[in-house]
Amino acid sequence: MAIRPLSDKLVIKIIDDTEQTSGGIFIPDSAKEKPQKGEVIAVGPGKTLEDGKKEDMEVKVGDIVLFAKYAGTDIKLNDENLKILSEKEVLGILEA
């Protein structure tokens, strides 16, 4: 099963960043207040403007993006944890 986002929506595959202290203790995501990151696996066609034209999406499939912890909607599809966000909820694109 696949999902095709509409308008300016993106589907993100969440990348878990488990952190470990020098003593070997793992810090769970619930204890961290920082942006999350994920890989864009699908993008919508873009937002429709008032004049009927489509606004191009800045984010593309394959981009690694940062987003706020509580942004978007969490879904589970094919045993994968995904998130659906609006493009405006993306804080930035990570570049190598």
CNS distance restraints for C-alpha pairs under 8 A (distance, minus, plus):
assign (resid   1 and name CA) (resid  77 and name CA) 7.65 0.50 0.50
assign (resid   1 and name CA) (resid  78 and name CA) 7.02 0.50 0.50
assign (resid   3 and name CA) (resid  42 and name CA) 7.81 0.50 0.50
assign (resid   4 and name CA) (resid  42 and name CA) 6.76 0.50 0.50
assign (resid   4 and name CA) (resid  43 and name CA) 7.44 0.50 0.50
assign (resid   4 and name CA) (resid  44 and name CA) 6.95 0.50 0.50
assign (resid   5 and name CA) (resid   9 and name CA) 5.51 0.50 0.50
assign (resid   5 and name CA) (resid  10 and name CA) 6.08 0.50 0.50
assign (resid   5 and name CA) (resid  11 and name CA) 6.81 0.50 0.50
assign (resid   5 and name CA) (resid  42 and name CA) 6.83 0.50 0.50
assign (resid   5 and name CA) (resid  43 and name CA) 5.96 0.50 0.50
assign (resid   5 and name CA) (resid  44 and name CA) 4.76 0.50 0.50
assign (resid   5 and name CA) (resid  84 and name CA) 7.97 0.50 0.50
assign (resid   6 and name CA) (resid  43 and name CA) 7.81 0.50 0.50
assign (resid   6 and name CA) (resid  44 and name CA) 4.72 0.50 0.50
assign (resid   6 and name CA) (resid  45 and name CA) 6.67 0.50 0.50
assign (resid   6 and name CA) (resid  46 and name CA) 7.75 0.50 0.50
assign (resid   7 and name CA) (resid  44 and name CA) 5.18 0.50 0.50
assign (resid   7 and name CA) (resid  45 and name CA) 5.63 0.50 0.50
assign (resid   7 and name CA) (resid  46 and name CA) 4.85 0.50 0.50
assign (resid   7 and name CA) (resid  47 and name CA) 4.88 0.50 0.50
assign (resid   7 and name CA) (resid  48 and name CA) 7.07 0.50 0.50
assign (resid   8 and name CA) (resid  43 and name CA) 7.40 0.50 0.50
assign (resid   8 and name CA) (resid  44 and name CA) 5.44 0.50 0.50
assign (resid   8 and name CA) (resid  45 and name CA) 6.66 0.50 0.50
assign (resid   8 and name CA) (resid  46 and name CA) 4.47 0.50 0.50
assign (resid   8 and name CA) (resid  47 and name CA) 4.87 0.50 0.50
assign (resid   8 and name CA) (resid  57 and name CA) 7.04 0.50 0.50
assign (resid   8 and name CA) (resid  86 and name CA) 5.65 0.50 0.50
assign (resid   8 and name CA) (resid  87 and name CA) 5.73 0.50 0.50
assign (resid   9 and name CA) (resid  43 and name CA) 6.17 0.50 0.50
assign (resid   9 and name CA) (resid  44 and name CA) 5.37 0.50 0.50
assign (resid   9 and name CA) (resid  46 and name CA) 7.66 0.50 0.50
assign (resid   9 and name CA) (resid  84 and name CA) 6.63 0.50 0.50
assign (resid   9 and name CA) (resid  85 and name CA) 5.49 0.50 0.50
assign (resid   9 and name CA) (resid  86 and name CA) 4.38 0.50 0.50
assign (resid   9 and name CA) (resid  87 and name CA) 5.92 0.50 0.50
assign (resid  10 and name CA) (resid  40 and name CA) 6.80 0.50 0.50
assign (resid  10 and name CA) (resid  41 and name CA) 7.69 0.50 0.50
assign (resid  10 and name CA) (resid  42 and name CA) 5.74 0.50 0.50
assign (resid  10 and name CA) (resid  43 and name CA) 4.49 0.50 0.50
assign (resid  10 and name CA) (resid  44 and name CA) 6.22 0.50 0.50
assign (resid  10 and name CA) (resid  84 and name CA) 5.58 0.50 0.50
assign (resid  10 and name CA) (resid  85 and name CA) 5.32 0.50 0.50
assign (resid  10 and name CA) (resid  86 and name CA) 6.16 0.50 0.50
assign (resid  10 and name CA) (resid  87 and name CA) 6.57 0.50 0.50
assign (resid  11 and name CA) (resid  40 and name CA) 5.91 0.50 0.50
assign (resid  11 and name CA) (resid  41 and name CA) 5.72 0.50 0.50
assign (resid  11 and name CA) (resid  42 and name CA) 5.09 0.50 0.50
assign (resid  11 and name CA) (resid  43 and name CA) 6.42 0.50 0.50
assign (resid  11 and name CA) (resid  82 and name CA) 6.71 0.50 0.50
assign (resid  11 and name CA) (resid  83 and name CA) 5.73 0.50 0.50
assign (resid  11 and name CA) (resid  84 and name CA) 4.67 0.50 0.50
assign (resid  11 and name CA) (resid  85 and name CA) 6.62 0.50 0.50
assign (resid  12 and name CA) (resid  38 and name CA) 5.61 0.50 0.50
assign (resid  12 and name CA) (resid  39 and name CA) 5.39 0.50 0.50
assign (resid  12 and name CA) (resid  40 and name CA) 4.54 0.50 0.50
assign (resid  12 and name CA) (resid  41 and name CA) 5.77 0.50 0.50
assign (resid  12 and name CA) (resid  42 and name CA) 7.31 0.50 0.50
assign (resid  12 and name CA) (resid  82 and name CA) 5.53 0.50 0.50
assign (resid  12 and name CA) (resid  83 and name CA) 5.08 0.50 0.50
assign (resid  12 and name CA) (resid  84 and name CA) 6.28 0.50 0.50
assign (resid  12 and name CA) (resid  85 and name CA) 7.61 0.50 0.50
assign (resid  13 and name CA) (resid  38 and name CA) 5.28 0.50 0.50
assign (resid  13 and name CA) (resid  39 and name CA) 5.14 0.50 0.50
assign (resid  13 and name CA) (resid  40 and name CA) 6.36 0.50 0.50
assign (resid  13 and name CA) (resid  41 and name CA) 6.54 0.50 0.50
assign (resid  13 and name CA) (resid  80 and name CA) 7.52 0.50 0.50
assign (resid  13 and name CA) (resid  81 and name CA) 6.50 0.50 0.50
assign (resid  13 and name CA) (resid  82 and name CA) 4.78 0.50 0.50
assign (resid  13 and name CA) (resid  83 and name CA) 6.63 0.50 0.50
assign (resid  14 and name CA) (resid  36 and name CA) 7.88 0.50 0.50
assign (resid  14 and name CA) (resid  37 and name CA) 6.34 0.50 0.50
assign (resid  14 and name CA) (resid  38 and name CA) 4.30 0.50 0.50
assign (resid  14 and name CA) (resid  39 and name CA) 6.59 0.50 0.50
assign (resid  14 and name CA) (resid  81 and name CA) 6.34 0.50 0.50
assign (resid  14 and name CA) (resid  82 and name CA) 5.86 0.50 0.50
assign (resid  14 and name CA) (resid  83 and name CA) 7.03 0.50 0.50
assign (resid  15 and name CA) (resid  36 and name CA) 7.79 0.50 0.50
assign (resid  15 and name CA) (resid  37 and name CA) 5.78 0.50 0.50
assign (resid  15 and name CA) (resid  38 and name CA) 4.78 0.50 0.50
assign (resid  15 and name CA) (resid  39 and name CA) 7.06 0.50 0.50
assign (resid  16 and name CA) (resid  37 and name CA) 7.77 0.50 0.50
assign (resid  17 and name CA) (resid  29 and name CA) 7.96 0.50 0.50
assign (resid  18 and name CA) (resid  26 and name CA) 6.79 0.50 0.50
assign (resid  18 and name CA) (resid  27 and name CA) 6.72 0.50 0.50
assign (resid  18 and name CA) (resid  28 and name CA) 6.75 0.50 0.50
assign (resid  18 and name CA) (resid  29 and name CA) 7.29 0.50 0.50
assign (resid  19 and name CA) (resid  26 and name CA) 5.62 0.50 0.50
assign (resid  19 and name CA) (resid  27 and name CA) 5.43 0.50 0.50
assign (resid  19 and name CA) (resid  28 and name CA) 7.46 0.50 0.50
assign (resid  20 and name CA) (resid  24 and name CA) 5.73 0.50 0.50
assign (resid  20 and name CA) (resid  25 and name CA) 5.38 0.50 0.50
assign (resid  20 and name CA) (resid  26 and name CA) 4.25 0.50 0.50
assign (resid  20 and name CA) (resid  27 and name CA) 5.96 0.50 0.50
assign (resid  21 and name CA) (resid  25 and name CA) 5.24 0.50 0.50
assign (resid  21 and name CA) (resid  26 and name CA) 6.35 0.50 0.50
assign (resid  21 and name CA) (resid  27 and name CA) 7.39 0.50 0.50
assign (resid  27 and name CA) (resid  31 and name CA) 6.60 0.50 0.50
assign (resid  27 and name CA) (resid  32 and name CA) 7.55 0.50 0.50
assign (resid  28 and name CA) (resid  32 and name CA) 6.98 0.50 0.50
assign (resid  29 and name CA) (resid  33 and name CA) 7.89 0.50 0.50
assign (resid  33 and name CA) (resid  69 and name CA) 7.37 0.50 0.50
assign (resid  34 and name CA) (resid  68 and name CA) 7.14 0.50 0.50
assign (resid  34 and name CA) (resid  69 and name CA) 6.72 0.50 0.50
assign (resid  35 and name CA) (resid  66 and name CA) 6.03 0.50 0.50
assign (resid  35 and name CA) (resid  67 and name CA) 5.34 0.50 0.50
assign (resid  35 and name CA) (resid  68 and name CA) 4.52 0.50 0.50
assign (resid  35 and name CA) (resid  69 and name CA) 5.40 0.50 0.50
assign (resid  36 and name CA) (resid  66 and name CA) 5.52 0.50 0.50
assign (resid  36 and name CA) (resid  67 and name CA) 5.34 0.50 0.50
assign (resid  36 and name CA) (resid  68 and name CA) 6.02 0.50 0.50
assign (resid  36 and name CA) (resid  69 and name CA) 5.68 0.50 0.50
assign (resid  37 and name CA) (resid  64 and name CA) 6.77 0.50 0.50
assign (resid  37 and name CA) (resid  65 and name CA) 5.43 0.50 0.50
assign (resid  37 and name CA) (resid  66 and name CA) 4.38 0.50 0.50
assign (resid  37 and name CA) (resid  67 and name CA) 6.11 0.50 0.50
assign (resid  38 and name CA) (resid  64 and name CA) 5.53 0.50 0.50
assign (resid  38 and name CA) (resid  65 and name CA) 5.58 0.50 0.50
assign (resid  38 and name CA) (resid  66 and name CA) 6.73 0.50 0.50
assign (resid  39 and name CA) (resid  61 and name CA) 7.73 0.50 0.50
assign (resid  39 and name CA) (resid  62 and name CA) 5.95 0.50 0.50
assign (resid  39 and name CA) (resid  63 and name CA) 5.74 0.50 0.50
assign (resid  39 and name CA) (resid  64 and name CA) 4.51 0.50 0.50
assign (resid  39 and name CA) (resid  65 and name CA) 6.37 0.50 0.50
assign (resid  40 and name CA) (resid  59 and name CA) 7.89 0.50 0.50
assign (resid  40 and name CA) (resid  60 and name CA) 6.84 0.50 0.50
assign (resid  40 and name CA) (resid  61 and name CA) 4.98 0.50 0.50
assign (resid  40 and name CA) (resid  62 and name CA) 5.29 0.50 0.50
assign (resid  40 and name CA) (resid  63 and name CA) 5.47 0.50 0.50
assign (resid  40 and name CA) (resid  64 and name CA) 6.37 0.50 0.50
assign (resid  40 and name CA) (resid  65 and name CA) 7.26 0.50 0.50
assign (resid  41 and name CA) (resid  61 and name CA) 5.19 0.50 0.50
assign (resid  41 and name CA) (resid  62 and name CA) 6.25 0.50 0.50
assign (resid  42 and name CA) (resid  60 and name CA) 7.71 0.50 0.50
assign (resid  42 and name CA) (resid  61 and name CA) 5.65 0.50 0.50
assign (resid  43 and name CA) (resid  57 and name CA) 7.89 0.50 0.50
assign (resid  43 and name CA) (resid  59 and name CA) 7.63 0.50 0.50
assign (resid  43 and name CA) (resid  60 and name CA) 6.57 0.50 0.50
assign (resid  43 and name CA) (resid  61 and name CA) 6.59 0.50 0.50
assign (resid  44 and name CA) (resid  57 and name CA) 7.91 0.50 0.50
assign (resid  45 and name CA) (resid  54 and name CA) 7.63 0.50 0.50
assign (resid  45 and name CA) (resid  56 and name CA) 7.42 0.50 0.50
assign (resid  45 and name CA) (resid  57 and name CA) 7.25 0.50 0.50
assign (resid  46 and name CA) (resid  54 and name CA) 5.77 0.50 0.50
assign (resid  46 and name CA) (resid  55 and name CA) 5.35 0.50 0.50
assign (resid  46 and name CA) (resid  56 and name CA) 5.39 0.50 0.50
assign (resid  46 and name CA) (resid  57 and name CA) 5.39 0.50 0.50
assign (resid  47 and name CA) (resid  54 and name CA) 5.61 0.50 0.50
assign (resid  47 and name CA) (resid  55 and name CA) 5.29 0.50 0.50
assign (resid  47 and name CA) (resid  56 and name CA) 7.48 0.50 0.50
assign (resid  47 and name CA) (resid  57 and name CA) 7.97 0.50 0.50
assign (resid  48 and name CA) (resid  52 and name CA) 5.87 0.50 0.50
assign (resid  48 and name CA) (resid  53 and name CA) 5.76 0.50 0.50
assign (resid  48 and name CA) (resid  54 and name CA) 4.56 0.50 0.50
assign (resid  48 and name CA) (resid  55 and name CA) 6.25 0.50 0.50
assign (resid  49 and name CA) (resid  53 and name CA) 5.45 0.50 0.50
assign (resid  49 and name CA) (resid  54 and name CA) 6.01 0.50 0.50
assign (resid  49 and name CA) (resid  55 and name CA) 6.67 0.50 0.50
assign (resid  57 and name CA) (resid  87 and name CA) 7.58 0.50 0.50
assign (resid  59 and name CA) (resid  63 and name CA) 6.73 0.50 0.50
assign (resid  59 and name CA) (resid  87 and name CA) 7.35 0.50 0.50
assign (resid  59 and name CA) (resid  93 and name CA) 7.69 0.50 0.50
assign (resid  63 and name CA) (resid  93 and name CA) 6.63 0.50 0.50
assign (resid  63 and name CA) (resid  94 and name CA) 7.41 0.50 0.50
assign (resid  64 and name CA) (resid  93 and name CA) 5.85 0.50 0.50
assign (resid  64 and name CA) (resid  94 and name CA) 5.51 0.50 0.50
assign (resid  64 and name CA) (resid  95 and name CA) 7.81 0.50 0.50
assign (resid  65 and name CA) (resid  90 and name CA) 6.68 0.50 0.50
assign (resid  65 and name CA) (resid  91 and name CA) 7.32 0.50 0.50
assign (resid  65 and name CA) (resid  92 and name CA) 5.67 0.50 0.50
assign (resid  65 and name CA) (resid  93 and name CA) 4.38 0.50 0.50
assign (resid  65 and name CA) (resid  94 and name CA) 5.74 0.50 0.50
assign (resid  66 and name CA) (resid  90 and name CA) 6.06 0.50 0.50
assign (resid  66 and name CA) (resid  91 and name CA) 5.39 0.50 0.50
assign (resid  66 and name CA) (resid  92 and name CA) 5.37 0.50 0.50
assign (resid  66 and name CA) (resid  93 and name CA) 6.36 0.50 0.50
assign (resid  66 and name CA) (resid  94 and name CA) 7.28 0.50 0.50
assign (resid  67 and name CA) (resid  71 and name CA) 6.62 0.50 0.50
assign (resid  67 and name CA) (resid  89 and name CA) 6.41 0.50 0.50
assign (resid  67 and name CA) (resid  90 and name CA) 4.90 0.50 0.50
assign (resid  67 and name CA) (resid  91 and name CA) 5.17 0.50 0.50
assign (resid  67 and name CA) (resid  92 and name CA) 7.35 0.50 0.50
assign (resid  68 and name CA) (resid  89 and name CA) 7.50 0.50 0.50
assign (resid  68 and name CA) (resid  90 and name CA) 7.68 0.50 0.50
assign (resid  68 and name CA) (resid  91 and name CA) 7.24 0.50 0.50
assign (resid  71 and name CA) (resid  85 and name CA) 6.89 0.50 0.50
assign (resid  71 and name CA) (resid  89 and name CA) 6.53 0.50 0.50
assign (resid  72 and name CA) (resid  83 and name CA) 6.22 0.50 0.50
assign (resid  72 and name CA) (resid  84 and name CA) 5.42 0.50 0.50
assign (resid  72 and name CA) (resid  85 and name CA) 4.39 0.50 0.50
assign (resid  72 and name CA) (resid  86 and name CA) 7.10 0.50 0.50
assign (resid  72 and name CA) (resid  89 and name CA) 7.42 0.50 0.50
assign (resid  73 and name CA) (resid  83 and name CA) 5.40 0.50 0.50
assign (resid  73 and name CA) (resid  84 and name CA) 5.22 0.50 0.50
assign (resid  73 and name CA) (resid  85 and name CA) 6.67 0.50 0.50
assign (resid  74 and name CA) (resid  81 and name CA) 7.21 0.50 0.50
assign (resid  74 and name CA) (resid  82 and name CA) 5.89 0.50 0.50
assign (resid  74 and name CA) (resid  83 and name CA) 4.47 0.50 0.50
assign (resid  74 and name CA) (resid  84 and name CA) 6.60 0.50 0.50
assign (resid  75 and name CA) (resid  81 and name CA) 6.14 0.50 0.50
assign (resid  75 and name CA) (resid  82 and name CA) 5.23 0.50 0.50
assign (resid  75 and name CA) (resid  83 and name CA) 5.82 0.50 0.50
assign (resid  75 and name CA) (resid  84 and name CA) 7.54 0.50 0.50
assign (resid  76 and name CA) (resid  80 and name CA) 5.46 0.50 0.50
assign (resid  76 and name CA) (resid  81 and name CA) 4.78 0.50 0.50
assign (resid  76 and name CA) (resid  82 and name CA) 5.83 0.50 0.50
assign (resid  77 and name CA) (resid  81 and name CA) 6.82 0.50 0.50
assign (resid  77 and name CA) (resid  82 and name CA) 7.12 0.50 0.50
assign (resid  85 and name CA) (resid  89 and name CA) 6.26 0.50 0.50
assign (resid  85 and name CA) (resid  90 and name CA) 7.57 0.50 0.50
assign (resid  86 and name CA) (resid  90 and name CA) 7.34 0.50 0.50
